[in-house]
Amino acid sequence: MLHTFHMLRMIRKIARNILTSYYRPVKKFVDDPLGTQQKTLNYLLEHGRKTRYGTKNHFDRITGEADFSRLVPVIAYEDLRLWLDKIIIEKQANVLWDTPVRWFAMSSGTTEDKSKYIPVTKESLFNGNYKAGYHMLGMYAIHYPDSAFILGKTLVMGGSQQVNRIGNGIYTGDISAILMKNLPAPARSRRTPESIALLSDWEEKLQKLTDYAIGNDIRAMIGVPSWMMVLLKKIVQETGRSIPDIWPHLEVFFHGGVSFLPFQEQYEKMIPSERMRYWETYNASEGFFGVQFVPESKDMLLLLDNEVYYEFIPAGEWNKAQPDTIPLSGVEAGKQYAVVISTSGGLWRYKIGDTIEFTSTNPYLFKLTGRTRQFINAFGEELIVDNADRAINEACQQTGAKITEYTVAPVYFDDDNNGAHEWLIEFETPPADMGLFRTLLDESLKKLNSDYEAKRAYDLSLSMPVIRTMEKGMFYEWMKFKEKSGGQNKVPKLSNDRKYVNSILQFVASKS
């Protein structure tokens, strides 16, 4: 017995030393952020200089960030697709990067009809995504030296896209599938088996994840908060036991994809454990960009040494074809920026569509605030996702309500009515007084957004929010109907038109 105890202590010590060692490279780029970014740009240009893209855009004449921004255009996916066709259809080599592109990550994070194909190289996979994963572990472990989650299993809520072969040695799948397929064997053995995590049928995957999770020592979870909550509820329902009872050593949920704020109270209720921790991440099909830096704040550290060079578009430039950009050295805390990246996957000055706000420039900490295409500005209110998340969280806290999901769209002017915002909300626990909830939501939005407040003055151009309560499970059913259930798929929070809201309402009507 004593021998076993000493053996466990030694194993825990080794595990702790391994995890904390991952923090050393983080400290290095925190101490020299701008130098790190300059080295990254030089490295990327060296690999891109003799590519077809580099030749066309005069990479050989670039000596620094000023030349880079002057000679190379900012592009969106529509521009990138022309170059991807050269790789996928025409089978050309050396197009965007000077090593082969064997993988394409299918981006399906929203309910958009068409998937995007994001190139993934060996460099972007191992020196980008996996390296960032080590940074995540290091930042977590440095604050929790008692961590022992790597001694158990990690429950991974992977995407729903299987890896598919589309050509000679070229494969597609969502990024979680690609990451799992290429994991080293020791790391793969500690996670949900890919035969389960990557099942394409969501209902089947949910059941098999449940069966697997119940019978294993789960100590960490990775996934999108909304879908992970669906899984946890199913596990509790099938076992009749609490999560801490099933997994007494569970200690951390590494989450991303959507804001955790609307779900935090539900998780704390589902997992009433003082040792449970929640760690924010920011990753996408295009790369892994940020990780929570300290326990007491959800602000994330911008990852600067994983072969991603960053530029930022100020708020007033977002909709321009060729916007002005600023390098990392020029950003200011408290301002909104759209993110532009260049990566070892062969993305060059690519707009990923996300917006952030820096909360610190020493170190470079930020929070996600939304998407450039997820906003409402139908009446000049300039509402962003961060405003909506915080406002609905405030209304929930003051009324005791809990939400599962929501989406918002404008209601346009007509002869008899001013404009408004229509909120479709699925409540886990509805408020006792919906009128009070609506008032609190409105007041919170006014406090968070001065443009909204101005448009709401005297109801002149914007009336009180319209709230429609959705039946439990309705968003899930709609996503399933759209073949977008599970994994990385997310309900769009804000839309500047009524495409999604009308689709949901039509679906609800068809069910009645």
QUICORLIN-V5209 format. One record per residue. N is the residue number from 1. PHI is phi in radians with two decimals (* if undefined). Layout:
N/PHI + N/PHI
This chain:
1/* + 2/-1.12 + 3/-1.07 + 4/-1.08 + 5/-1.07 + 6/-1.14 + 7/-1.12 + 8/-1.12 + 9/-1.07 + 10/-1.14 + 11/-1.10 + 12/-1.10 + 13/-1.15 + 14/-1.08 + 15/-1.05 + 16/-1.10 + 17/-1.13 + 18/-1.11 + 19/-1.11 + 20/-1.21 + 21/-1.14 + 22/-1.23 + 23/-1.45 + 24/-1.01 + 25/-1.15 + 26/-1.12 + 27/-1.03 + 28/-1.11 + 29/-1.40 + 30/-1.12 + 31/-1.28 + 32/-2.41 + 33/-1.18 + 34/-1.27 + 35/-1.10 + 36/-1.11 + 37/-1.15 + 38/-1.13 + 39/-1.09 + 40/-1.10 + 41/-1.07 + 42/-1.06 + 43/-1.09 + 44/-1.10 + 45/-1.12 + 46/-1.04 + 47/-1.37 + 48/-1.64 + 49/-1.05 + 50/-1.77 + 51/-1.40 + 52/-1.10 + 53/-1.18 + 54/-1.14 + 55/-1.14 + 56/-1.09 + 57/-1.84 + 58/1.05 + 59/-1.03 + 60/-1.17 + 61/-1.70 + 62/-1.55 + 63/-1.99 + 64/-2.99 + 65/-1.14 + 66/-1.18 + 67/-1.09 + 68/-1.02 + 69/-1.26 + 70/-1.40 + 71/-1.64 + 72/-1.87 + 73/-1.31 + 74/-1.33 + 75/-2.21 + 76/-1.91 + 77/-1.08 + 78/-1.01 + 79/-1.29 + 80/-1.15 + 81/-1.00 + 82/-1.05 + 83/-1.40 + 84/-1.14 + 85/-1.05 + 86/-1.10 + 87/-1.43 + 88/-1.34 + 89/-1.61 + 90/-1.49 + 91/1.04 + 92/-1.39 + 93/-1.84 + 94/1.01 + 95/-1.53 + 96/-1.92 + 97/-2.52 + 98/-1.63 + 99/-2.14 + 100/-1.07 + 101/-1.68 + 102/-1.75 + 103/-2.28 + 104/-2.25 + 105/-1.40 + 106/-1.52 + 107/-1.50 + 108/-2.43 + 109/-1.30 + 110/-2.16 + 111/-1.58 + 112/-1.03 + 113/-1.26 + 114/-1.80 + 115/-1.39 + 116/-1.77 + 117/-1.92 + 118/-1.82 + 119/-1.16 + 120/-2.24 + 121/-1.83 + 122/-1.03 + 123/-1.17 + 124/-1.20 + 125/-1.26 + 126/-1.51 + 127/-1.55 + 128/-1.84 + 129/-1.10 + 130/-1.15 + 131/-1.06 + 132/-1.09 + 133/-1.07 + 134/-1.14 + 135/-1.02 + 136/-1.03 + 137/-1.12 + 138/-1.13 + 139/-1.17 + 140/-1.24 + 141/-1.19 + 142/-1.12 + 143/-1.61 + 144/-2.26 + 145/-1.13 + 146/-1.49 + 147/-1.04 + 148/-2.40 + 149/-1.18 + 150/-1.26 + 151/-1.44 + 152/-2.03 + 153/-1.78 + 154/-1.92 + 155/-1.52 + 156/-1.92 + 157/-1.61 + 158/-1.35 + 159/-1.28 + 160/-1.82 + 161/-1.77 + 162/-1.24 + 163/-1.28 + 164/-2.16 + 165/-1.50 + 166/-2.03 + 167/-3.06 + 168/-1.19 + 169/1.31 + 170/-2.05 + 171/-2.27 + 172/-2.17 + 173/3.05 + 174/-1.27 + 175/-1.07 + 176/-1.13 + 177/-1.14 + 178/-1.09 + 179/-1.10 + 180/-1.20 + 181/-1.11 + 182/-1.83 + 183/-1.09 + 184/-1.03 + 185/-0.94 + 186/-1.04 + 187/-1.22 + 188/-1.11 + 189/-1.21 + 190/-1.61 + 191/-1.96 + 192/-0.91 + 193/-0.97 + 194/-1.11 + 195/-1.08 + 196/-1.75 + 197/-1.05 + 198/-1.89 + 199/-1.04 + 200/-1.39 + 201/-1.44 + 202/-1.09 + 203/-1.09 + 204/-1.12 + 205/-1.10 + 206/-1.04 + 207/-1.17 + 208/-1.23 + 209/-1.09 + 210/-1.08 + 211/-1.06 + 212/-1.14 + 213/-1.13 + 214/-1.07 + 215/-1.65 + 216/-2.24 + 217/-1.46 + 218/-1.37 + 219/-2.09 + 220/-2.56 + 221/-2.28 + 222/-2.36 + 223/2.88 + 224/-1.47 + 225/-0.93 + 226/-1.12 + 227/-1.30 + 228/-1.12 + 229/-1.12 + 230/-1.00 + 231/-1.14 + 232/-1.07 + 233/-1.10 + 234/-1.16 + 235/-1.10 + 236/-1.10 + 237/-1.11 + 238/-1.32 + 239/-1.69 + 240/1.22 + 241/-2.05 + 242/-1.42 + 243/-1.07 + 244/-1.08 + 245/-1.26 + 246/-1.24 + 247/-2.16 + 248/-1.17 + 249/-1.79 + 250/-1.08 + 251/-2.31 + 252/-2.67 + 253/-2.11 + 254/-1.50 + 255/-2.20 + 256/-2.98 + 257/1.72 + 258/-2.41 + 259/-1.06 + 260/-1.42 + 261/-0.95 + 262/-1.17 + 263/-1.81 + 264/-0.98 + 265/-1.11 + 266/-1.07 + 267/-1.17 + 268/-1.12 + 269/-1.30 + 270/-1.19 + 271/-2.16 + 272/-1.36 + 273/-2.35 + 274/-1.19 + 275/-1.50 + 276/-1.30 + 277/-2.23 + 278/-2.21 + 279/-2.16 + 280/-1.34 + 281/-2.36 + 282/-2.32 + 283/-2.32 + 284/-2.63 + 285/-1.04 + 286/-1.43 + 287/2.75 + 288/-2.04 + 289/-2.01 + 290/-2.72 + 291/-2.49 + 292/-0.88 + 293/-1.71 + 294/-2.37 + 295/-1.11 + 296/-1.43 + 297/-2.51 + 298/-1.45 + 299/-1.02 + 300/-1.87 + 301/-1.49 + 302/-1.24 + 303/-1.45 + 304/-1.94 + 305/-2.17 + 306/-1.98 + 307/1.09 + 308/-2.23 + 309/-1.82 + 310/-1.86 + 311/-2.35 + 312/-2.42 + 313/-1.77 + 314/-1.08 + 315/-0.94 + 316/-1.24 + 317/-1.86 + 318/-0.99 + 319/-1.62 + 320/-1.41 + 321/-1.08 + 322/-2.18 + 323/-1.29 + 324/-1.22 + 325/-2.15 + 326/-2.21 + 327/-1.33 + 328/-0.98 + 329/-1.10 + 330/-1.74 + 331/-1.31 + 332/-2.19 + 333/-1.15 + 334/1.55 + 335/-1.93 + 336/-1.54 + 337/-2.41 + 338/-1.61 + 339/-1.63 + 340/-2.11 + 341/-2.24 + 342/-2.18 + 343/-2.41 + 344/-1.33 + 345/-1.48 + 346/1.67 + 347/-1.57 + 348/-2.19 + 349/0.89 + 350/-1.72 + 351/-1.42 + 352/-1.52 + 353/1.59 + 354/-1.65 + 355/-2.05 + 356/-2.34 + 357/-2.25 + 358/-1.28 + 359/-1.80 + 360/-2.77 + 361/-2.00 + 362/-2.64 + 363/-1.37 + 364/-1.45 + 365/-1.89 + 366/-2.62 + 367/-2.28 + 368/-1.26 + 369/-2.04 + 370/2.66 + 371/-2.13 + 372/-1.10 + 373/-1.78 + 374/-1.99 + 375/-2.79 + 376/-2.23 + 377/-2.42 + 378/-1.21 + 379/-2.25 + 380/1.46 + 381/-1.48 + 382/0.89 + 383/-1.40 + 384/-2.03 + 385/-1.04 + 386/-1.03 + 387/-1.02 + 388/-1.12 + 389/-1.06 + 390/-1.23 + 391/-1.18 + 392/-1.21 + 393/-1.15 + 394/-1.10 + 395/-1.11 + 396/-1.15 + 397/-1.08 + 398/-1.39 + 399/-1.97 + 400/1.38 + 401/-1.38 + 402/-2.36 + 403/-1.92 + 404/-1.75 + 405/-2.82 + 406/-2.73 + 407/-2.60 + 408/-2.36 + 409/-2.58 + 410/-1.31 + 411/-1.88 + 412/-1.42 + 413/-0.99 + 414/-2.40 + 415/-1.10 + 416/-1.90 + 417/-2.33 + 418/-1.33 + 419/-1.26 + 420/-2.82 + 421/-1.92 + 422/-1.77 + 423/-1.83 + 424/-1.70 + 425/-2.19 + 426/-1.79 + 427/-1.65 + 428/-1.34 + 429/-2.27 + 430/-1.28 + 431/-1.23 + 432/-1.17 + 433/-2.17 + 434/-1.17 + 435/-1.09 + 436/-1.15 + 437/-1.02 + 438/-1.08 + 439/-1.10 + 440/-1.14 + 441/-1.07 + 442/-1.09 + 443/-1.13 + 444/-1.16 + 445/-1.07 + 446/-1.09 + 447/-1.19 + 448/-1.48 + 449/-2.43 + 450/-1.17 + 451/-1.16 + 452/-1.08 + 453/-1.02 + 454/-1.12 + 455/-1.26 + 456/-1.51 + 457/-1.01 + 458/1.02 + 459/1.02 + 460/-1.21 + 461/-2.14 + 462/-2.41 + 463/-1.54 + 464/-0.99 + 465/-1.01 + 466/-1.73 + 467/-1.99 + 468/-2.00 + 469/-1.48 + 470/-1.61 + 471/-1.10 + 472/-1.03 + 473/1.52 + 474/-1.21 + 475/-1.08 + 476/-1.05 + 477/-1.11 + 478/-1.15 + 479/-1.09 + 480/-1.08 + 481/-1.05 + 482/-1.43 + 483/1.03 + 484/-2.27 + 485/-1.47 + 486/1.47 + 487/1.06 + 488/-1.57 + 489/-1.28 + 490/-2.42 + 491/-1.28 + 492/-1.10 + 493/-1.31 + 494/-2.23 + 495/-2.39 + 496/-1.48 + 497/-2.37 + 498/-1.83 + 499/-0.97 + 500/-1.28 + 501/-1.06 + 502/-1.11 + 503/-1.08 + 504/-1.14 + 505/-1.12 + 506/-1.14 + 507/-1.13 + 508/-1.05 + 509/-1.09 + 510/-1.20 + 511/-1.48 + 512/-1.56
